[in-house]
């Protein structure tokens, strides 16, 4: 990739970094030399916990679980769908009551 960038696009410099290190660096308010911390990266398909020591990722300690943003999206959609069904049921009851009441009052000679 670097060769393509230098030779094809004639760029003067290129910096490739691990996104977890960049996320940790963005969290520092001062320019510290030692960037040490733990980054929790919640993506669309997986959640990763990445330990960083002195600006370097400790690769053997990275943990990943397959629960992430997509699961949260599906959960919220399910809640919304469930709430919508409840609303539809309430609406059906309201419309049924309105139908009975309004049809009863439409003909004043019919008892309720």
N, C-alpha and C positions, 0 to 999 in steps of 0.2 A: 504494500500500500504506500509506504514511504517513497519507494522508487517511482511509482506512478505520479505521486504528487510533485516530486522534485523535477522529474524529466518531462512530464506532459504539461503540467501547469506552471512550472518554473517558480514555485513558491520559495521564499528565502529560508523558511524554517518550519518545522513541524513538531508538535508536542502531542504524544499519545499517552493517555493516562487511564487509570482505572476509575470508573465513576464513583466508587465508594470513597476513594481517597479525595477526590474533588469535592464530594459532598461534605466530608469531614473538614476539609480546608475552608469551605464556605461558612462553616459554623464557627470558626475562630474569629473573635472580634479583634485580636491583635496578631501581629506577625510573629508567631512562635516558631521556633525551629523544630520543635518536636511535636508532630501531629500524631497523637495517640488517642484512640477511642474505639468505640464500637458503632458501626453504621447498620441500621435496620432498613433494608431496601425492599419496599413493598411494590412489586411490579404487577402487571396484569395477570401473569400466570404463576408466579411464585414469590415467596417472601424469603429474603436472604439476610442472614446476620453475618456481617463481615468485620472481623477484628483488624484494626490497623495499628501498627506500632512504629513510631518514628517515621511515618509517611509511607510505610511498606505494608502491604496486605499479608497477613499470616494465612496463607492458602490452606494449610492443613486444618485450620480451625473454622473454616467457613461452614455454616450450617444453612440448609435450605429446606423449606417445607412447601408443598404444593397448594397452599391456601393463600389467596391474594385478592387483588382488586376485582377480578372476574367473579369470584365467589361472593364478594360484598355486593356487587351489582346484581347478581342473580337473587340474592337474599332480599334486597330492597325491592326488586321487581315482584318477587313472591308476596312480600308484605303489601305492596300496592295492589296487586291482583286480588289478594284476600280482602283488603279494605274495599276495593271496587265491588266485589261480589256481595259483601255485606251491604254496601250502599244500594246495589241493585235489589237485594231482598227487601230492604226498607222501602225502596221506591215502589216495588210491587205491592207491598202491604198498603202503602199510602194510596196508590192508584185504585186498589180494590175497595178500600174504605170510601174513597171519593166516588167511585162508581155506584156503590150501594146507596150512599147518602144522596147523591145528586139524582139518581134515577128514582129514588123514593120521593124526593121533593118535586120531581118533574111532573108526577101524577099525584095531585093532592088527595085523591080518593083512595089511594093504596096505603094500607097501614104499614108502618115500619116493622 
